Structure formats: structure tokens, C-alpha cells
Amino acid sequence: MRIEVNNVSVKFKNRYALKDITFTINENKIYGLLGRNGAGKTTLLSLLASFREPSSGSISIEGEDPFENAKLMQHVNFVFNKDYKDETDNLKNTLENVNRYRPYFDFDYANHLIQRFKLPMDKPLKQFSKGMQSAVSVTIGLASRAPITIFDEAYNGMDAPTREIFYQELLEDQSEHPRIIIMSTHLVSEMDYLFDEVLIVNIGELVLQEEYESLVTKGASITGPAEDVDSFVQSMNQLNTKQLGNTKSVMIYGELSDAERKAAQAKGLEVGPISLQELFIHLTEGEE
Ligand SMILES: Nc1ncnc2c1ncn2[C@@H]1O[C@H](COP(=O)(O)OP(=O)(O)OP(=O)(O)O)[C@@H](O)[C@H]1O
């Protein structure tokens, strides 16, 4: 599947929620869509899921406009924090309904997920806790195996062990049934290992789209005796500093040259990767 977003803006009254966004997604990978609160993640994802139209610009999925395109939407699944507070149906009936309109739905896999999430089959969904309701949405989202599956902060309300089950299942099922998965989040440090590629939106603008592996080489952590670290990083763009006794660790933004790496080695300094969380904070801070 190929998603193309060209110069897309969305305006609410006279405020832009998205400003001139352009990108392409066309590989069966897990894409992380990162942004702070109000950055525009949900607005962007709801365009892809045909929930709204852009104010300007264009979107195409497999060459077609997704808006009100029922045929195309069979291939796109948007998983969000659905509130089941009025849902009197139980899980069994709900899954049977989903099975009718989701062409790739795998009932056996849904049952497997229900067991892992320990969800009751016969209780009305409105009696489920918040975390259990999220687990229902995630179960439907994963078992639908839509070629484009979008999780918009779908983990909300799940406790840490339940989120871990979600992440494990996501990785396993994505490798067995490759498809485009887009996940929006601000739980960056917890979820970074899931992402093949990362998109960062900040105040309605796309600030970055890059492979995870190459992104984390955009910076480095330098660790060693405080004085040596200080002199090594003094002319560099420093993001964060930690010190324990005389051992200091400084995160820097910017790729190190071979000469710089050798110089660090010669001084006995340890050069490590930077975390996506550090980069995320750096790229989205102080611009409000
Ligand atoms: N229906 C609407 N009417 C007016 N403004 C809106 C509407 N929906 C979203 N916005 C505004 O658009 C901006 C982007 O909102 P959006 O929900 O896309 O952010 P988000 O990145 O998903 O945030 P969060 O992480 O907090 O869920 C915000 O400033 C929000 O207030």
C-alpha cells in the first residue's frame, strides 16, 4: 500500500492544526508518529482514516482519495480510545460483527489475544474497565490485519504488563503478516524499540521522517571523567547531562566525525547511542 500526503493543512477556525505536511509511507513497517500533546497526531491520522478532509493539499492511498471511500477503508483500520460505555453487546457478538465487515479478520488470532488480555467473552462491553476496553480495541485492530493499521494512542488505560503484551503481539504479528502499522504516542522511551521509522510532528509541522536506526546516530552519549567529557563536548550541541561522582555523561546532538570518535577513544571516553526520547525532547522543545 502507498500513502501519499501532499502539502496538507488542516485549519480549525483560524488556527492551523496541521501546516503544509508532506510525506510518503509505502513499506510494510512499523512507523512511530511522535508529537507532544496537541501537536496534530490525531488530526493527521484521522485524515488517513477518512474521518475528515484536509483544508488544503491532498491525500492518496493506493492512488485514491480516502475521504468517504468505503472500498478503500476496508483496507485501513483506525484504532483509537473508543468509549464502550453504551455498548450492551458482549465481546463474542462484537467480534462476530467485526468479522462481517473486516475482510482479513482472523477469529483464531482474536481468541488468542482475548486469552492473553484475559478478557471475558460474555460480559457487556460497557462493564469493562478502561484498560480492558483498550484491550478490546487493540484486539480488533490486530486481528483485523488491515494492510494499513493505525493505533492512535491505543494503549490508554492499559497497565504496564498489558501494554507489554500489546507490544509483543504487535511485533510478532507484524513479522508474520507484514503490513503498514502507524502508531502515535508520546510514550517514546517505552515504545522506541518497536519503530522501524519515525515521524515527528511539532505544532502542526512535520519536523522529521527517518529510519529509527539512522535517527539514533544523529546524536551520541559521551561518558567518562567529568573534566575530559567537558573539554570534549564544549563546542558541541549538548542536550542533557548526568553526573554520578566524577563520572559524567553528556548527550550531544549532531553526528560525530571519525576523527572525533578516535579522539574520544584516545581519551578513554565511552561513546554510546542517544535515545529517541532525548532527540524527541530536543526536537520538540521550546517552540510554543
Ligand atoms: N475539532 C476541533 N476543533 C478545534 N480544534 C481542534 C479540533 N480537533 C483538534 N483541534 C486542535 O488541533 C490541534 C491538534 O490536535 P490533535 O488532537 O491532532 O493533537 P494530538 O497530537 O493528537 O494531541 P494529544 O497527544 O494530546 O492527543 C490542537 O491544538 C487541538 O486543540
The ligand as an SDF file (V2000), in Angstrom:
LIG
                    3D

 31 33  0  0  0  0  0  0  0  0999 V2000
  -12.4640   19.6170   16.3320 N   0  0  0  0  0  0  0  0  0  0  0  0
  -11.5480   20.5270   16.6530 C   0  0  0  0  0  0  0  0  0  0  0  0
  -11.8660   21.8490   16.7060 N   0  0  0  0  0  0  0  0  0  0  0  0
  -10.9400   22.7820   17.0110 C   0  0  0  0  0  0  0  0  0  0  0  0
   -9.6370   22.4940   17.2810 N   0  0  0  0  0  0  0  0  0  0  0  0
   -9.2640   21.2120   17.2390 C   0  0  0  0  0  0  0  0  0  0  0  0
  -10.1930   20.1540   16.9290 C   0  0  0  0  0  0  0  0  0  0  0  0
   -9.5190   18.9730   16.9630 N   0  0  0  0  0  0  0  0  0  0  0  0
   -8.2390   19.2690   17.2810 C   0  0  0  0  0  0  0  0  0  0  0  0
   -8.0860   20.6120   17.4400 N   0  0  0  0  0  0  0  0  0  0  0  0
   -6.8160   21.3200   17.7590 C   0  0  0  0  0  0  0  0  0  0  0  0
   -5.8410   20.8820   16.8160 O   0  0  0  0  0  0  0  0  0  0  0  0
   -4.5680   20.7230   17.4610 C   0  0  0  0  0  0  0  0  0  0  0  0
   -4.0660   19.2970   17.2260 C   0  0  0  0  0  0  0  0  0  0  0  0
   -4.8840   18.3870   17.9500 O   0  0  0  0  0  0  0  0  0  0  0  0
   -4.6700   16.8080   17.8850 P   0  0  0  0  0  0  0  0  0  0  0  0
   -5.7930   16.1880   18.6410 O   0  0  0  0  0  0  0  0  0  0  0  0
   -4.4750   16.4170   16.4710 O   0  0  0  0  0  0  0  0  0  0  0  0
   -3.2960   16.6470   18.6900 O   0  0  0  0  0  0  0  0  0  0  0  0
   -2.5510   15.3300   19.2130 P   0  0  0  0  0  0  0  0  0  0  0  0
   -1.1440   15.4300   18.7400 O   0  0  0  0  0  0  0  0  0  0  0  0
   -3.2990   14.1080   18.8410 O   0  0  0  0  0  0  0  0  0  0  0  0
   -2.5830   15.5490   20.8110 O   0  0  0  0  0  0  0  0  0  0  0  0
   -2.6270   14.5100   22.0770 P   0  0  0  0  0  0  0  0  0  0  0  0
   -1.2990   13.8320   22.1480 O   0  0  0  0  0  0  0  0  0  0  0  0
   -2.8370   15.4390   23.2380 O   0  0  0  0  0  0  0  0  0  0  0  0
   -3.7740   13.5750   21.8560 O   0  0  0  0  0  0  0  0  0  0  0  0
   -4.7840   21.0940   18.9320 C   0  0  0  0  0  0  0  0  0  0  0  0
   -4.4060   22.4430   19.0940 O   0  0  0  0  0  0  0  0  0  0  0  0
   -6.2570   20.9240   19.1190 C   0  0  0  0  0  0  0  0  0  0  0  0
   -6.7290   21.8100   20.1210 O   0  0  0  0  0  0  0  0  0  0  0  0
  1  2  1  0
  2  3  1  0
  2  7  2  0
  3  4  2  0
  4  5  1  0
  5  6  2  0
  6  7  1  0
  6 10  1  0
  7  8  1  0
  8  9  2  0
  9 10  1  0
 10 11  1  0
 11 12  1  0
 11 30  1  0
 12 13  1  0
 13 14  1  0
 13 28  1  0
 14 15  1  0
 15 16  1  0
 16 17  2  0
 16 18  1  0
 16 19  1  0
 19 20  1  0
 20 21  2  0
 20 22  1  0
 20 23  1  0
 23 24  1  0
 24 25  2  0
 24 26  1  0
 24 27  1  0
 28 29  1  0
 28 30  1  0
 30 31  1  0
M  END
$$$$
